[in-house]
Amino acid sequence: MSRHIAPYGIRFREDARIEVFPAVEVLIFGTRERGLRATFHIDSGATVSILPLSDASVLGVATASGRGMLVRGISGDPLIGHRANIKLQIGSFGRIAVPVLFVDSVEVPRILGREGIFDRYGILFDEMQRRTGWFDAKERRAMNGLFKG
């Protein structure tokens, strides 16, 4: 059995407000063996994960050859994203391959979307304690018991 508990992230906004959000620290791997450690905003409303385009060069991921695709987030502003596959690691879980979009915008945070992630882990958002629980397949079976009526 394996699990990982991650505290929520904190973001300081320009209007001096503090924003708390579901987050997880992730180790990201591209074509280079050395990974990049980054905090992601966990977004159950996002289909695919998003990274800033600047991360692609650090990870050694070529985006110029890929065709750009239109991305629309909650703001509705259209952005161009370049799809690629990367490997990532959450906590002590092993590395997994997931699709991501590299987006050329400094305003877009690193987003961890559902594709390749939510079907692999049981994820529990604990708003009261401001933390997120990540559970492997065996622990997910125990979680399923909570949903039986």
N, C-alpha and C positions, 0 to 999 in steps of 0.2 A: 504494500500500500504506500502511496506517495501523495503528499499534499504540499501546498505552498500557500502561505498567508501573506498578503501584500497590503501595506497601509495605503490609504488614499493619498493622492498627490495634492499639493498645494500650489496655487498659482496666484501671483500678485498682479492684479489688474491695474490698468492705467488710471482708473478712477479711484484708486487707493482701496478698493475692496479686495478681500481675500476670497478666492474660489477654491472649493474642495471638490475633488472628482475621483471616480474610480480609476486607479492607476496600477501599473505593474512595471517593475524593472525587468528589462529583457536584454539578453545578449544576442546581437544580430550578426550574422555571417553572410558575406557575399562570396566572391571568388577568392578572397584572401582568408587565410586561416585565422588571423588575428581578428577578433570580433570587436564590435562597437557596443558599449553598454549605454542604454538609453531608457528613459521613462516614457511609457506609452499611456495615453488616455484610452481606457477600455470603453468601446462604444458598441453596445449591442444593436444599435440602429444602423451601423455601417456594415455594408456587405463585405468590402475588402479593406485591408489595412493600408494605411497611407504613411509615407515617409517624405521628408523634404528632399528635393532633387540633390541637394548638397551631400546627403548621406550616400548617394549612389557612387560618387567618386571615392569617398573614404572606404567604401566596401568593395570597390573594384568592379562594380556592376555597370555594364555599358547600357546606356538608355538611348543613345542617338540612333541606333539602328531600329529600335522598336517604334511602331506606329503609335502616335499619341491618341489618347481617348479622352472624351469629355467627362469631367467629374463635376457633379453638383452636390454640395453639402447642404446643411441646414440653412446656411446663409443664402443659398440660391445663386451665388456668384459662380459662373462657370470657370473651371480650371482645366488645364491639360495635364493628364497623368500618363506616365510611361510604365506599362506593366512589366514586371519581372518576377522571378521566383528567387526567394532567399531562404536561408535557414535561420531559425531562431531558437533560443533556449530560455525557458521560464523556470526559475528556481533550479531545483535538482532534476527536473524532468529532462529527458534526452532532447537532442536537436530534432526539429521538425521542419519540413519544407512548407512554405506558405507563399501564396501570391501576394504581391504588394503593388501599389501604384506610387511611383516617385512623382511628386508634384512640385512644380517650380513656383513656390510661394513661401515667403518667410513667415506669413501669418498662420499657416496651417500647422497645427501640432502633430506629433506622431500619434497616429490613431491605430488601435488594434481592433480590427473588425472581425466579423464572424467567420469568414471563409478560411478553412484550414485550422481554425482555432476552436470554435464553439462545438464542433462535432467531435473533438478529440478530448476535451476536458469538461468536467462538471465545474461550473463557475457559480459561486454564490456571492451576491452583493449584500454586505451587512452594513446598511446605512447608519444604524445606531452606533456601531463601533468604528465606522469609517474604515472599513477594510474589505478585502476581497479574498475569498477562499478558492483555490484551484485544486481540483481533485482528479486523480487518475481514474481509469475505467473501473477498477475494483471498488474504489470509494464511491463512484457514481452510482453503482448498483445499490449501495446503502442509501444514497440520496433519493433514489427512485421510490424507496419505501415511504418516504414522506408524502408522496403524491397519491398514494393509494387511499381510497375513501372508505 
